[in-house]
């Protein structure tokens, strides 16, 4: 599991390779990732936008920006958490993702929080490294 804490907001990520959605023959590898955002602070916050940088094993980068996550802009009161699962395809057997969420506090302050950089590794990638 990967973890980052910014301004008392914790983000954890658990990536999972999905062989049933992947095909080495077609150079398509797919991962799901589950993210949990926990507000350990004392102020209610809302996730506004996301910014991802997805890098494959060849060094190709793809940037993804958008409103919210999985169609939602969750509001987290102190002590609350939000969990979601999404996915990402790559044309290589491994890669990594890093990102940030733009948040807004109940007082109107906008700030960014880190999503920990996490590794995307398939069984094929692990065999190559051994």
C-alpha positions, 0 to 999 in steps of 0.5 A, spaced: 500 500 500 502 507 498 500 512 503 501 520 503 499 525 508 497 533 506 494 537 511 491 532 515 488 528 509 491 521 508 491 518 501 492 511 500 492 507 494 492 499 493 494 497 485 491 491 483 493 488 476 488 485 472 490 479 468 483 478 465 482 485 462 490 484 459 493 481 453 500 481 452 498 479 445 495 486 444 500 489 448 494 491 453 495 491 460 490 493 465 490 495 473 485 497 478 487 501 483 483 503 490 484 509 493 481 511 500 481 519 502 481 520 510 480 527 513 484 527 519 483 534 520 478 539 523 475 542 517 470 539 512 473 539 505 471 537 498 475 534 493 474 539 486 479 536 481 484 531 479 491 531 476 494 524 474 501 523 470 501 516 468 508 513 465 509 507 462 515 503 462 518 506 456 517 513 459 511 515 455 507 520 459 500 521 459 496 527 463 489 526 465 485 532 468 478 533 470 473 534 475 472 530 481 473 522 481 469 517 478 464 522 477 463 525 484 466 531 488 466 528 495 465 532 501 469 529 507 467 532 514 472 531 520 473 523 521 470 521 514 473 517 509 471 516 501 473 510 497 473 509 490 476 504 485 478 506 478 483 503 472 488 504 468 491 501 461 498 501 459 501 498 453 507 496 457 508 491 462 509 496 468 509 503 469 507 508 475 502 513 476 502 520 481 497 525 482 494 531 486 487 533 488 485 540 488 481 541 495 477 546 497 475 547 505 469 550 508 472 557 509 473 557 501 481 556 501 483 552 495 489 547 496 492 541 493 494 534 496 498 529 494 496 522 491 502 517 493 506 515 487 504 508 486 507 502 481 503 498 476 507 491 475 504 485 472 507 478 473 510 479 466 514 485 468 516 481 475 519 475 471 523 480 467 526 483 473 528 476 476 
